[in-house]
């Protein structure tokens, strides 16, 4: 059995994860709650790391499925969106947890997506869904 965090199959990091639709609903609920409470707004509060991680992971999962199903030019928008969400998690971690991008292997969009997979895999293993 291969460790999902080190698998060549990018989807392996999401083994045992909730369904994509469930994750989308969770992300939307968190975004709505944050918007109504002023998170990321004038009062200086912001979304949690879990929000950014799960959002990046769900976009990555969608991109993985799109890439497996469609031609590269058709899947390109999903990949671009996944990379942007992954970069947002990397930025969050760099700001809040001391992740250093200097000399880091988190440079390209794909590097950021691989980072999301590693982080999600570790986070998901610790959850009790």
MDAnalysis code that builds the backbone (N, CA, C; Angstrom):
import MDAnalysis as mda
import numpy as np

u = mda.Universe.empty(387, n_residues=129, atom_resindex=np.repeat(np.arange(129), 3), trajectory=True)
u.add_TopologyAttr("name", ["N", "CA", "C"] * 129)
u.add_TopologyAttr("resid", np.arange(1, 130))
u.add_TopologyAttr("resname", ["UNK", "UNK", "UNK", "UNK", "UNK", "UNK", "UNK", "UNK", "UNK", "UNK", "UNK", "UNK", "UNK", "UNK", "UNK", "UNK", "UNK", "UNK", "UNK", "UNK", "UNK", "UNK", "UNK", "UNK", "UNK", "UNK", "UNK", "UNK", "UNK", "UNK", "UNK", "UNK", "UNK", "UNK", "UNK", "UNK", "UNK", "UNK", "UNK", "UNK", "UNK", "UNK", "UNK", "UNK", "UNK", "UNK", "UNK", "UNK", "UNK", "UNK", "UNK", "UNK", "UNK", "UNK", "UNK", "UNK", "UNK", "UNK", "UNK", "UNK", "UNK", "UNK", "UNK", "UNK", "UNK", "UNK", "UNK", "UNK", "UNK", "UNK", "UNK", "UNK", "UNK", "UNK", "UNK", "UNK", "UNK", "UNK", "UNK", "UNK", "UNK", "UNK", "UNK", "UNK", "UNK", "UNK", "UNK", "UNK", "UNK", "UNK", "UNK", "UNK", "UNK", "UNK", "UNK", "UNK", "UNK", "UNK", "UNK", "UNK", "UNK", "UNK", "UNK", "UNK", "UNK", "UNK", "UNK", "UNK", "UNK", "UNK", "UNK", "UNK", "UNK", "UNK", "UNK", "UNK", "UNK", "UNK", "UNK", "UNK", "UNK", "UNK", "UNK", "UNK", "UNK", "UNK", "UNK", "UNK", "UNK"])
u.atoms.positions = np.array([
    [0.834, -1.180, 0.000],
    [0.000, 0.000, 0.000],
    [0.881, 1.247, 0.000],
    [0.584, 2.177, -0.857],
    [1.363, 3.405, -0.987],
    [0.818, 4.470, -0.067],
    [1.691, 5.217, 0.579],
    [1.276, 6.346, 1.400],
    [0.696, 7.402, 0.479],
    [-0.537, 7.815, 0.728],
    [-1.228, 8.760, -0.150],
    [-0.480, 10.076, -0.287],
    [0.218, 10.489, 0.744],
    [0.946, 11.756, 0.687],
    [2.113, 11.697, -0.286],
    [2.579, 10.479, -0.619],
    [3.725, 10.334, -1.510],
    [3.367, 9.597, -2.795],
    [2.104, 9.441, -3.070],
    [1.651, 8.742, -4.259],
    [1.847, 9.604, -5.497],
    [2.012, 8.945, -6.635],
    [2.083, 9.685, -7.892],
    [0.686, 10.041, -8.391],
    [-0.339, 9.448, -7.804],
    [-1.726, 9.779, -8.146],
    [-2.168, 10.945, -7.278],
    [-2.380, 12.129, -7.858],
    [-2.729, 13.286, -7.032],
    [-4.033, 13.097, -6.252],
    [-4.943, 12.308, -6.769],
    [-6.214, 12.090, -6.078],
    [-6.047, 11.255, -4.818],
    [-4.939, 10.540, -4.686],
    [-4.722, 9.674, -3.520],
    [-4.716, 10.469, -2.215],
    [-4.306, 11.708, -2.258],
    [-4.286, 12.538, -1.047],
    [-5.684, 12.765, -0.501],
    [-6.692, 12.555, -1.333],
    [-8.070, 12.812, -0.936],
    [-8.848, 11.535, -0.627],
    [-8.137, 10.412, -0.532],
    [-8.796, 9.154, -0.175],
    [-9.430, 9.312, 1.207],
    [-10.677, 8.931, 1.313],
    [-11.376, 9.032, 2.587],
    [-11.933, 10.417, 2.884],
    [-11.731, 11.346, 1.982],
    [-12.263, 12.700, 2.179],
    [-13.761, 12.702, 1.922],
    [-14.462, 13.658, 2.510],
    [-15.888, 13.782, 2.193],
    [-16.080, 14.023, 0.695],
    [-17.261, 13.747, 0.216],
    [-17.559, 13.966, -1.205],
    [-17.342, 15.429, -1.575],
    [-17.005, 15.663, -2.824],
    [-16.757, 17.024, -3.301],
    [-17.953, 17.925, -3.027],
    [-19.153, 17.442, -3.290],
    [-20.340, 18.257, -3.059],
    [-20.459, 18.654, -1.587],
    [-20.172, 17.743, -0.690],
    [-20.212, 18.061, 0.740],
    [-19.204, 19.139, 1.100],
    [-18.019, 19.056, 0.504],
    [-16.986, 20.051, 0.769],
    [-17.363, 21.416, 0.194],
    [-17.964, 21.423, -0.985],
    [-18.420, 22.688, -1.564],
    [-19.448, 23.343, -0.645],
    [-20.388, 22.552, -0.165],
    [-21.412, 23.081, 0.748],
    [-20.758, 23.636, 2.007],
    [-19.787, 22.915, 2.571],
    [-19.107, 23.396, 3.781],
    [-18.412, 24.734, 3.506],
    [-17.680, 24.819, 2.396],
    [-16.962, 26.052, 2.053],
    [-17.951, 27.204, 1.869],
    [-19.035, 26.956, 1.156],
    [-20.031, 28.018, 0.942],
    [-20.649, 28.487, 2.253],
    [-20.955, 27.551, 3.135],
    [-21.526, 27.932, 4.440],
    [-20.538, 28.772, 5.251],
    [-19.280, 28.389, 5.230],
    [-18.272, 29.156, 5.962],
    [-18.116, 30.555, 5.375],
    [-18.108, 30.647, 4.056],
    [-17.978, 31.949, 3.396],
    [-19.179, 32.828, 3.715],
    [-20.366, 32.247, 3.681],
    [-21.589, 33.006, 3.994],
    [-21.565, 33.470, 5.452],
    [-21.181, 32.592, 6.358],
    [-21.124, 32.961, 7.778],
    [-20.095, 34.066, 8.007],
    [-18.966, 33.965, 7.342],
    [-17.922, 34.982, 7.491],
    [-18.406, 36.325, 6.951],
    [-19.087, 36.282, 5.817],
    [-19.586, 37.516, 5.216],
    [-20.608, 38.185, 6.131],
    [-21.488, 37.375, 6.721],
    [-22.522, 37.960, 7.581],
    [-21.970, 38.434, 8.927],
    [-20.824, 37.855, 9.343],
    [-20.229, 38.275, 10.618],
    [-19.143, 39.318, 10.452],
    [-18.828, 39.667, 9.204],
    [-17.797, 40.669, 8.951],
    [-16.399, 40.100, 8.835],
    [-16.246, 38.769, 8.788],
    [-14.907, 38.181, 8.629],
    [-14.313, 38.652, 7.318],
    [-13.026, 38.841, 7.323],
    [-12.312, 39.395, 6.171],
    [-12.816, 40.786, 5.844],
    [-13.420, 41.403, 6.806],
    [-13.998, 42.717, 6.574],
    [-13.380, 43.772, 7.454],
    [-14.164, 44.761, 7.766],
    [-13.682, 45.943, 8.468],
    [-13.194, 45.653, 9.886],
    [-13.695, 44.600, 10.506],
    [-13.292, 44.356, 11.893],
    [-11.969, 43.602, 12.013],
    [-11.361, 43.239, 10.893],
    [-10.037, 42.629, 10.916],
    [-10.028, 41.125, 11.102],
    [-11.184, 40.502, 11.285],
    [-11.212, 39.044, 11.411],
    [-11.049, 38.423, 10.037],
    [-10.696, 37.169, 10.023],
    [-10.503, 36.499, 8.746],
    [-10.877, 35.038, 8.840],
    [-10.926, 34.390, 7.690],
    [-11.236, 32.975, 7.631],
    [-10.116, 32.166, 8.274],
    [-10.464, 30.981, 8.720],
    [-9.506, 30.080, 9.359],
    [-8.669, 29.341, 8.315],
    [-7.604, 28.735, 8.801],
    [-6.768, 27.910, 7.923],
    [-7.574, 26.749, 7.364],
    [-8.448, 26.175, 8.191],
    [-9.276, 25.065, 7.720],
    [-10.105, 25.489, 6.504],
    [-10.636, 26.694, 6.539],
    [-11.401, 27.189, 5.395],
    [-10.531, 27.217, 4.138],
    [-9.358, 27.842, 4.233],
    [-8.493, 27.971, 3.054],
    [-8.001, 26.605, 2.577],
    [-7.720, 25.704, 3.508],
    [-7.267, 24.366, 3.153],
    [-8.368, 23.594, 2.430],
    [-9.559, 23.585, 3.005],
    [-10.653, 22.821, 2.398],
    [-11.097, 23.440, 1.076],
    [-11.056, 24.760, 0.981],
    [-11.398, 25.421, -0.279],
    [-10.373, 25.052, -1.352],
    [-9.097, 25.134, -1.032],
    [-8.051, 24.782, -1.995],
    [-8.160, 23.310, -2.392],
    [-8.443, 22.462, -1.423],
    [-8.543, 21.026, -1.705],
    [-9.722, 20.722, -2.626],
    [-10.849, 21.354, -2.397],
    [-12.001, 21.057, -3.246],
    [-11.753, 21.538, -4.677],
    [-11.122, 22.692, -4.840],
    [-10.795, 23.144, -6.191],
    [-9.754, 22.233, -6.833],
    [-8.809, 21.737, -6.049],
    [-7.815, 20.811, -6.576],
    [-8.480, 19.516, -7.015],
    [-9.392, 19.012, -6.220],
    [-10.089, 17.776, -6.571],
    [-10.892, 17.936, -7.862],
    [-11.544, 19.082, -8.006],
    [-12.297, 19.345, -9.231],
    [-11.343, 19.393, -10.422],
    [-10.215, 20.067, -10.266],
    [-9.233, 20.154, -11.357],
    [-8.682, 18.773, -11.720],
    [-8.415, 17.948, -10.729],
    [-7.922, 16.590, -10.993],
    [-8.941, 15.818, -11.838],
    [-10.212, 15.914, -11.462],
    [-11.258, 15.227, -12.225],
    [-11.380, 15.791, -13.637],
    [-11.312, 17.109, -13.755],
    [-11.397, 17.741, -15.079],
    [-10.228, 17.287, -15.960],
    [-9.029, 17.243, -15.384],
    [-7.849, 16.839, -16.158],
    [-7.942, 15.382, -16.593],
    [-8.563, 14.549, -15.777],
    [-8.702, 13.134, -16.123],
    [-9.800, 12.906, -17.152],
    [-10.720, 13.861, -17.265],
    [-11.883, 13.686, -18.121],
    [-11.782, 14.416, -19.454],
    [-11.190, 15.603, -19.437],
    [-11.219, 16.474, -20.608],
    [-9.821, 16.768, -21.146],
    [-9.811, 17.328, -22.335],
    [-8.554, 17.764, -22.947],
    [-7.953, 18.887, -22.111],
    [-6.636, 19.045, -22.159],
    [-5.975, 20.073, -21.341],
    [-6.557, 21.470, -21.499],
    [-6.897, 21.876, -22.713],
    [-7.419, 23.225, -22.896],
    [-8.808, 23.379, -22.267],
    [-9.558, 22.299, -22.152],
    [-10.874, 22.351, -21.515],
    [-10.716, 22.403, -20.003],
    [-9.760, 21.673, -19.482],
    [-9.525, 21.625, -18.030],
    [-8.720, 22.813, -17.523],
    [-8.194, 23.635, -18.401],
    [-7.272, 24.719, -18.014],
    [-7.870, 25.679, -16.996],
    [-9.134, 26.040, -17.125],
    [-9.746, 26.992, -16.185],
    [-9.840, 26.374, -14.786],
    [-10.184, 25.104, -14.712],
    [-10.248, 24.436, -13.411],
    [-8.868, 24.372, -12.776],
    [-7.847, 24.114, -13.566],
    [-6.473, 24.062, -13.059],
    [-6.047, 25.446, -12.575],
    [-6.342, 26.468, -13.351],
    [-5.998, 27.842, -12.969],
    [-6.678, 28.230, -11.656],
    [-7.931, 27.868, -11.505],
    [-8.676, 28.172, -10.280],
    [-8.088, 27.414, -9.099],
    [-7.728, 26.149, -9.311],
    [-7.122, 25.345, -8.246],
    [-5.780, 25.928, -7.823],
    [-4.995, 26.385, -8.780],
    [-3.700, 26.980, -8.455],
    [-3.875, 28.270, -7.661],
    [-4.859, 29.077, -8.025],
    [-5.107, 30.330, -7.292],
    [-5.532, 30.042, -5.853],
    [-6.400, 29.066, -5.662],
    [-6.839, 28.707, -4.314],
    [-5.674, 28.122, -3.510],
    [-4.844, 27.333, -4.165],
    [-3.673, 26.758, -3.489],
    [-2.701, 27.850, -3.066],
    [-2.482, 28.823, -3.929],
    [-1.598, 29.947, -3.582],
    [-2.148, 30.716, -2.381],
    [-3.461, 30.818, -2.282],
    [-4.062, 31.525, -1.144],
    [-3.757, 30.787, 0.161],
    [-3.816, 29.455, 0.147],
    [-3.445, 28.690, 1.341],
    [-1.975, 28.876, 1.660],
    [-1.119, 28.834, 0.650],
    [0.322, 29.037, 0.869],
    [0.564, 30.415, 1.475],
    [-0.112, 31.425, 0.954],
    [0.026, 32.781, 1.505],
    [-0.443, 32.832, 2.957],
    [-1.559, 32.165, 3.241],
    [-2.073, 32.127, 4.609],
    [-1.029, 31.487, 5.529],
    [-0.507, 30.348, 5.122],
    [0.479, 29.650, 5.951],
    [1.758, 30.460, 6.103],
    [2.162, 31.139, 5.055],
    [3.370, 31.972, 5.143],
    [3.168, 33.113, 6.139],
    [1.957, 33.638, 6.193],
    [1.648, 34.741, 7.099],
    [1.430, 34.275, 8.535],
    [0.781, 33.128, 8.708],
    [0.327, 32.716, 10.037],
    [1.112, 31.592, 10.701],
    [1.797, 30.779, 9.931],
    [2.424, 29.618, 10.573],
    [3.922, 29.535, 10.336],
    [4.475, 30.564, 9.748],
    [5.917, 30.569, 9.579],
    [6.423, 29.828, 8.369],
    [5.523, 29.389, 7.467],
    [5.988, 28.767, 6.237],
    [6.872, 29.771, 5.523],
    [8.077, 29.366, 5.206],
    [9.000, 30.257, 4.516],
    [9.064, 29.883, 3.051],
    [8.805, 30.850, 2.203],
    [8.871, 30.590, 0.770],
    [10.277, 30.773, 0.234],
    [11.157, 31.342, 1.028],
    [12.555, 31.510, 0.617],
    [13.215, 30.133, 0.584],
    [13.679, 29.755, -0.566],
    [14.329, 28.451, -0.709],
    [13.348, 27.297, -0.681],
    [12.073, 27.597, -0.719],
    [11.046, 26.571, -0.631],
    [10.792, 25.938, -1.996],
    [10.222, 24.748, -1.976],
    [9.844, 24.116, -3.230],
    [8.409, 24.467, -3.613],
    [7.810, 25.441, -2.912],
    [6.456, 25.885, -3.206],
    [6.556, 27.145, -4.067],
    [6.780, 26.930, -5.361],
    [7.017, 28.044, -6.270],
    [5.943, 28.124, -7.350],
    [5.765, 27.055, -8.104],
    [4.812, 27.056, -9.212],
    [3.411, 26.743, -8.718],
    [2.449, 26.927, -9.601],
    [1.074, 26.567, -9.265],
    [0.949, 25.103, -8.900],
    [1.646, 24.240, -9.633],
    [1.600, 22.805, -9.322],
    [2.259, 22.513, -7.977],
    [3.328, 23.239, -7.645],
    [3.951, 23.080, -6.326],
    [2.943, 23.418, -5.226],
    [2.206, 24.491, -5.437],
    [1.206, 24.907, -4.445],
    [0.108, 23.865, -4.318],
    [-0.304, 23.297, -5.441],
    [-1.331, 22.245, -5.387],
    [-0.791, 21.006, -4.683],
    [0.456, 20.654, -4.908],
    [1.057, 19.513, -4.205],
    [1.121, 19.795, -2.705],
    [1.404, 21.036, -2.347],
    [1.416, 21.441, -0.934],
    [0.024, 21.260, -0.336],
    [-1.008, 21.670, -1.057],
    [-2.385, 21.487, -0.581],
    [-2.666, 20.013, -0.346],
    [-2.245, 19.172, -1.267],
    [-2.498, 17.730, -1.119],
    [-1.833, 17.166, 0.132],
    [-0.578, 17.555, 0.359],
    [0.127, 17.070, 1.560],
    [-0.566, 17.565, 2.826],
    [-0.892, 18.841, 2.841],
    [-1.510, 19.429, 4.025],
    [-2.910, 18.869, 4.258],
    [-3.679, 18.685, 3.197],
    [-5.027, 18.138, 3.342],
    [-4.968, 16.692, 3.820],
    [-4.050, 15.934, 3.250],
    [-3.909, 14.536, 3.664],
    [-3.618, 14.454, 5.162],
    [-2.698, 15.263, 5.630],
    [-2.361, 15.261, 7.067],
    [-3.553, 15.730, 7.897],
    [-4.218, 16.775, 7.461],
    [-5.377, 17.297, 8.187],
    [-6.508, 16.277, 8.213],
    [-6.783, 15.671, 7.063],
    [-7.903, 14.721, 6.945],
    [-7.683, 13.490, 7.826],
    [-6.437, 13.058, 7.935],
    [-6.154, 11.884, 8.775],
    [-6.470, 12.151, 10.240],
    [-6.423, 13.416, 10.641],
    [-6.672, 13.782, 12.033],
    [-8.154, 14.049, 12.323],
    [-9.003, 14.042, 11.292],
    [-10.408, 14.369, 11.460],
    [-11.252, 13.162, 11.805],
    [-12.385, 13.443, 12.414],
    [-13.385, 12.411, 12.713],
    [-14.667, 12.793, 11.998],
    [-14.753, 12.491, 10.700],
    [-15.947, 12.841, 9.933],
    [-17.044, 11.868, 10.225],
])
